[in-house]
Amino acid sequence: MSRQRRRISSSGIYHILLRGINRQRVFEQAEDYMQFLDYLHEVKEISGLTIYAYCLMGNHIHLLAKEGAEPLSMVFRRLGVRYVTWFNRKYDRTGHLFQDRFRSEPVETDEYFFSVLVYIYQNPVKAGLCAKTDDYEWSSRRFLESNDGMADVPALTEILSIADIKQRELEISNEKSLEPMSAQRGVYTDKEVSQMMRALGGITSASGFQKISLTMQQTVVAEMRSEKVPIRQIARMTGISKGVLENWGRKARGIRQ
């Protein structure tokens, strides 16, 4: 099946998503986030890319950016080669790290720009990683008022004022405060699952998980499932595909019957 042709934005602005293969983590330690940002800064300078916002999550990356002198395909090919080569060397692994090619959605109105920006800022809050958007270390939101980070805040404020952004965040915060706690937060954060993996198998990352024995892998997964950790989250944290995990579960149930 041929790839769907990428939609071109008349404004040159896109919401860009990079996701780990099989939804596994692409950042294991703080050093990894920092290295990715260093490479992103390098390719930004080379390509003329304008970055309005970014957020690095454990297994995916969001960017709100405007294409510069180079096409996005070249920008993210260069970025991917740099980071994946470094990551594979560090963790003694081979093969792909990111799922297929990057995804991009055209952003052609100020209203949609606003929606995407706030969505990116809210990602770590929705994942239970922080209470407020400006608390998250790996998002450009924390630099919104200081302009000390890599995001192009002057270019951003030509489109939206900081006051408008903060007002919208306040509205979202008030809306969430009316929801039951169970709706505001998942069962476990990734940090809590990482701590569980350490306690059960002495490992905290997908690369570490894949180096332990198959029997130990299945034992750790079975224990996490017994604690009601969602299977998609286990897949993300271990690097084992959802299909394989479901197969392990079926086999385990067959043994018990």
N, C-alpha and C positions, 0 to 999 in steps of 0.2 A: 504494500500500500504506500503510495507516495505521500510525502509530508504535505501538510496543509500550508499554503503560502502565507507568509507572515504579513499581517495587516500593517499598512503604512500610516503613520500619524501625520496629519497635515500640519500639526504644531511642532512635530519633531520630539514630542514628550511621550514617554512610555512608563507604565508600571511594569517592572521587570522582576521575574521570579526565577531564582536558581534553587533547585531542590536536590538533595542527596539521592543517590541511586537506591531504589527500594525504600526510600524515605529514611535511610540511615543517617546518622550524625555526620556532619562535615566539619564540626569543631568539637574537639575533645577537651582542650585546655585553653586557658586564657591566652597563652602564646599563639594558639592557632587563630583566634579572632584577630589578634594584633597583626599577625603576618598577613592575613587576608586583607586587612585594611591598608597595610603598607603596599601590597601589590595593586589594590584598587586605586590608591593614590597615584602610583606609577602610571598605570594605563590611562587614568583620567588626564594626567598631564600630557601624555603622548597624543591622545585622541581628541582632546578638546571637549570631552564629555562634561556636561553640567549635572551635578548631583544635588537635587533638592532635598532628598531624604534617603536614609538607609536604615535597615534594621537587620542585624545578623542573629538568627535563631539557631538552635542546635543543629537542625537538619535542613534549614533552608535560609535563603537570603531574599529580602525585599529591597528594591531600589525604585525611587521615583527620579527619573533622569531625562535629560534632553540630549539627543544625538548631536555630536560635534562634527569634526572634519572626517572622522572615520565611521563607517557603518557599525551598528551594534554587533553584528556577527563577528567582525574583526576584533572589536574591543573585548568581547567575552571569550573568544578563542584564545587571545593573548593572556587574559586573566586566568582562564582555566588551566592553561599549560603551566603557568608559573606556580599557581597554588597547588594543583594536584601533584606536580612533580615534587614540590617541597613536602606536602603531606604524606605522600607515599614513602618518601625517603625516611621521614621522621618515624613513621609507624611500621616500617618494614612491610609494606603491602604493595600490591600491583593492581593494575586495572583501573577502570573508571571510578570516579568518586561522585560525579554529578549525573543526574538522570537526563539522558538525551541532551537536547540543546536547551538553552534558556527559553523561558516563555516571556512574551511581551504583549501588553495590551495598550493600544493607543489612548492617550489622554488629550482630548481636544476641546474641552470646555473648562472654565474656571470652577464650575460646580463639581465636575468629576475630579478635577485636580484636588480640590478640597477633601472630597470623600476618600480618595486614595491616600493622601497625606495622613489623615487622621487614622485610617485603617492601619497603615504601616506603624505609626506611633503606638497604636493600641495593641499590636501583636503580642508583646511580652506580658502585658497586663492580662489579656485574655488567656494566656498560657499559664497564668499563676506564678510568673517569675518575678513580679514586682507589684507594688500597690499603685504606683503612679508612673506615668510614661517617662518622666524625667529622672526616674530612679534607675532605669536600665542602662547598664554600662555600654552595651554594644549597639546603641541606637543614636542617630544624630539628634534625637529630641533633646538630649541633655545639653546640647550646645546651642540650642535655638536662640537663647538670649545673650550668650557670650560670644558666639561666632568663632569659637576656638577650634572647632573640629574641621572635618574634611568637607562637610556639606556646604554648598554655596548659599549661605543665608541671605546675602544681599539680593541674589537672583530670586530666591524664594519670596522675599518680602516685596518684590516688585509685583507679585501676583496676589499674595495674601498678607495681611498684617498679622503680627504676632498676637495682637489683642484678639483678633477674630479666631485664631487657632486655639488660644487658651480658653476662650468663651465656649467653643464647641467641645473641648475636652471637659470643661466643667459640666456642660449639659449631659454628656455621656456618663460622667461620674454620678450625677444625680439620678439618672435613669437606672444605673446599675445598683444604686443603694436601695432601690425599691424591690429588687429581685431577691428571692431566697438565696441563701448562701450556696446551696447545691448548684444553682444555675450560674453563679458567678465564677465557680472554680471547678476544675476537673477533680477526679478522685485523687490523683497523685501528680505532683510536678515532676519534671525530668530530674531535678536534683534529688528528690525523694526516691525515685526509682534507681538512680545511680547509687545512692546510699544503700538501698536494698540489695543491689547487685554486689556491692562490696561485702556486705554482711553474709550473703549466701555463697558467693564464689570467689571473693577476694579480688574482683575486677570492677572497674567503673566505666569502661568505655567499650564501644563496639569492636575496636581493634583488639582489645584485651580479651573480650568475650570469645572472639573467633580463634584464639590461641589455646583455650582450655579444651579438654577432651569433650567428645560428643556426649558422653554419659553425663558429665558435669553440666554441660550446656542444657541438656534436657531437664536435669534436676532443678537448676536455677529457674528455668522457664516455668516448670510445673509449680514451683513455690510461688513465683510471682503471680501466676494465674489464680492460685488458691487465695491470694490476697486481693483478687479482683482488679489487678492491673490490666487495662485494656490491651488487647492483642496488637492493635496498631501501634500503641506506645512501646510495647516490648519489641516489636519489629524495628522501630525507629532507633531504640536504644542499643539493640544487640547487633543490628545489621543483618539479621536473619529474616528472610522474606515472610510475609504474612501467610502465604500458602504452606511453607515448610512448617511454621509454628502450628498451624491448624492441623496438619498431618500428624505432628507429634502428639497433639491433644487427642486426636482420634485413636491413635495407637495406644496411648496411655489408658483411655477409657475402655478400649477393647481388652486390655490386660486385666483391668479391675473387674470386668463383668464375669 
